[in-house]
Amino acid sequence: MDTAILPSTLLLTLLMSVGLFFFIRASTKDRIETAQLVSQLPSASLMPQLKEYFRARSYRVAAVDPQQNKVTMTGFVKPSWFLAIFLTILAAIGFTSLSLVLSLLFSSQSFLLYGIILLSPLSGIFYWNKAGRVENVSLTVEDTDSEQNSKITVTAHRDEIISLEEALQLKRA
């Protein structure tokens, strides 16, 4: 076999492993955003819907600022079983590739190198331990000039904002 192929394959496999490592680490990163949403309902009609939406998602009121018409809620976000399993499978594929390349380079201990694959469940465990966390949602509701519409300023995880938009048929301002 050509001697230049194995080192370059090892380099590419190591680069892939670094990318996989950062992908797994990024799966637990906070993605907090602030969005301005518009509702076609006045704030008096919208507030009960918002309250019910967040109550159904297990958020509770942590603080109320009546001067700014701002409510801060807190809730525990559970990790996703699907994502934990998906990350474990990705890690297993990555470790298998790395083991295969290393076994070609170091053929005398090739059977030991496949033991690296047993580390793949650590990625799912890492995600599971880091992804479950308490999240805060900050919500401000104001009537617009027409008083027929409401403007909502939400600071929350981007998935929570998307879910809120879909559930209450809100539009981005």
C-alpha positions as CSV (number, residue, x, y, z in Angstrom):
1,M,0.0,0.0,0.0
2,D,1.2,3.5,-0.7
3,T,2.8,5.0,2.3
4,A,1.5,8.5,1.7
5,I,-2.2,7.4,1.8
6,L,-2.3,6.2,5.4
7,P,-0.9,9.4,7.0
8,S,-3.2,11.6,4.9
9,T,-6.2,9.4,5.7
10,L,-5.3,9.6,9.4
11,L,-5.1,13.3,9.2
12,L,-8.5,13.6,7.6
13,T,-10.0,11.1,10.1
14,L,-8.5,13.2,13.0
15,L,-10.0,16.3,11.5
16,M,-13.4,14.6,11.3
17,S,-13.0,13.5,14.9
18,V,-12.4,17.1,16.0
19,G,-15.5,18.2,14.1
20,L,-17.5,15.5,15.8
21,F,-16.2,16.5,19.2
22,F,-17.3,20.1,18.7
23,F,-20.6,19.0,17.3
24,I,-21.3,17.0,20.4
25,R,-20.2,19.8,22.7
26,A,-22.4,22.3,20.8
27,S,-25.4,20.1,21.3
28,T,-25.7,21.4,24.9
29,K,-25.0,25.1,24.1
30,D,-27.5,27.7,25.2
31,R,-29.2,29.4,22.2
32,I,-30.9,32.3,23.9
33,E,-32.5,34.8,21.6
34,T,-34.7,37.9,21.9
35,A,-37.6,38.1,19.4
36,Q,-40.3,40.6,18.8
37,L,-43.6,38.9,17.9
38,V,-46.9,40.4,16.8
39,S,-50.3,39.1,17.7
40,Q,-53.6,40.2,16.1
41,L,-55.2,40.1,19.6
42,P,-55.1,42.9,22.1
43,S,-52.9,42.3,25.2
44,A,-55.9,41.7,27.5
45,S,-57.0,38.7,25.3
46,L,-53.5,37.5,24.7
47,M,-52.3,37.3,28.3
48,P,-54.5,34.4,29.3
49,Q,-53.3,32.4,26.2
50,L,-49.7,33.1,27.1
51,K,-50.3,32.1,30.7
52,E,-51.9,28.8,29.7
53,Y,-49.2,28.1,27.1
54,F,-46.4,28.4,29.6
55,R,-48.3,26.7,32.3
56,A,-48.8,23.7,30.0
57,R,-45.1,23.6,29.3
58,S,-44.3,23.5,33.1
59,Y,-43.0,27.0,33.4
60,R,-43.7,28.9,36.6
61,V,-43.6,32.7,37.3
62,A,-40.4,33.7,38.9
63,A,-40.7,37.5,38.8
64,V,-43.2,40.2,37.7
65,D,-42.3,43.8,37.0
66,P,-45.6,45.7,36.6
67,Q,-43.8,48.9,35.7
68,Q,-42.3,47.4,32.6
69,N,-45.2,45.0,32.1
70,K,-42.6,42.2,32.2
71,V,-42.9,38.6,33.4
72,T,-40.0,36.2,34.0
73,M,-40.8,32.5,34.1
74,T,-38.6,29.6,34.8
75,G,-38.8,25.9,33.9
76,F,-36.8,22.8,33.6
77,V,-35.9,21.7,30.0
78,K,-35.5,18.0,29.7
79,P,-32.9,16.5,27.5
80,S,-34.0,14.7,24.3
81,W,-33.7,10.9,24.2
82,F,-33.6,11.0,20.4
83,L,-30.6,13.4,20.5
84,A,-28.8,11.4,23.1
85,I,-29.1,8.3,21.0
86,F,-28.3,10.1,17.8
87,L,-25.1,11.6,19.3
88,T,-24.1,8.1,20.6
89,I,-24.6,6.6,17.1
90,L,-22.6,9.5,15.5
91,A,-19.8,9.0,18.0
92,A,-19.8,5.2,17.4
93,I,-19.4,5.9,13.6
94,G,-16.6,8.4,14.2
95,F,-14.8,6.1,16.6
96,T,-15.2,3.2,14.2
97,S,-13.6,5.2,11.4
98,L,-10.8,6.3,13.7
99,S,-10.2,2.7,14.9
100,L,-10.2,1.4,11.3
101,V,-7.5,3.9,10.2
102,L,-5.4,3.4,13.4
103,S,-5.6,-0.4,12.9
104,L,-4.3,0.0,9.4
105,L,-1.4,2.1,10.7
106,F,-0.7,-0.1,13.8
107,S,-1.7,-3.6,12.6
108,S,0.0,-5.4,15.5
109,Q,-2.5,-4.1,18.1
110,S,-5.5,-3.7,15.8
111,F,-7.9,-5.7,17.9
112,L,-7.2,-3.3,20.9
113,L,-7.9,-0.2,18.8
114,Y,-11.5,-1.2,18.2
115,G,-12.1,-0.8,21.9
116,I,-12.2,2.9,21.3
117,I,-15.8,2.3,20.0
118,L,-16.8,1.5,23.6
119,L,-16.3,5.2,24.4
120,S,-19.2,6.3,22.2
121,P,-21.9,6.1,24.9
122,L,-20.0,8.8,26.7
123,S,-21.2,11.3,24.2
124,G,-24.8,10.5,25.0
125,I,-24.1,10.7,28.7
126,F,-22.3,14.0,28.2
127,Y,-25.3,15.4,26.4
128,W,-27.8,14.0,28.9
129,N,-26.0,15.6,31.9
130,K,-25.5,19.0,30.2
131,A,-28.7,19.5,28.3
132,G,-31.1,19.2,31.2
133,R,-31.2,22.6,32.8
134,V,-33.4,25.4,34.2
135,E,-34.3,28.0,31.6
136,N,-35.7,31.4,32.0
137,V,-38.2,33.1,29.7
138,S,-38.6,36.8,29.8
139,L,-41.9,38.2,28.3
140,T,-43.1,41.7,27.7
141,V,-46.5,42.4,26.2
142,E,-47.6,45.8,24.9
143,D,-50.5,47.1,22.9
144,T,-49.6,48.6,19.6
145,D,-50.8,52.0,18.4
146,S,-54.0,50.5,16.8
147,E,-54.8,48.7,20.1
148,Q,-56.1,45.7,18.0
149,N,-52.7,44.1,17.9
150,S,-50.1,43.3,20.6
151,K,-46.3,43.3,20.5
152,I,-44.6,40.7,22.5
153,T,-40.9,40.8,23.3
154,V,-39.6,37.3,24.3
155,T,-36.2,36.3,25.5
156,A,-35.9,32.6,25.5
157,H,-34.3,29.5,23.9
158,R,-34.8,29.7,20.1
159,D,-36.7,26.5,20.1
160,E,-39.1,27.8,22.7
161,I,-39.7,31.0,20.6
162,I,-40.4,28.9,17.5
163,S,-42.9,26.7,19.5
164,L,-44.6,29.8,20.9
165,E,-45.0,31.3,17.4
166,E,-46.6,28.1,16.1
167,A,-48.8,27.5,19.1
168,L,-50.3,31.0,19.2
169,Q,-50.0,31.9,15.5
170,L,-47.7,34.8,16.1
171,K,-45.6,36.6,13.5
172,R,-42.1,38.0,13.8
173,A,-42.1,41.8,13.8
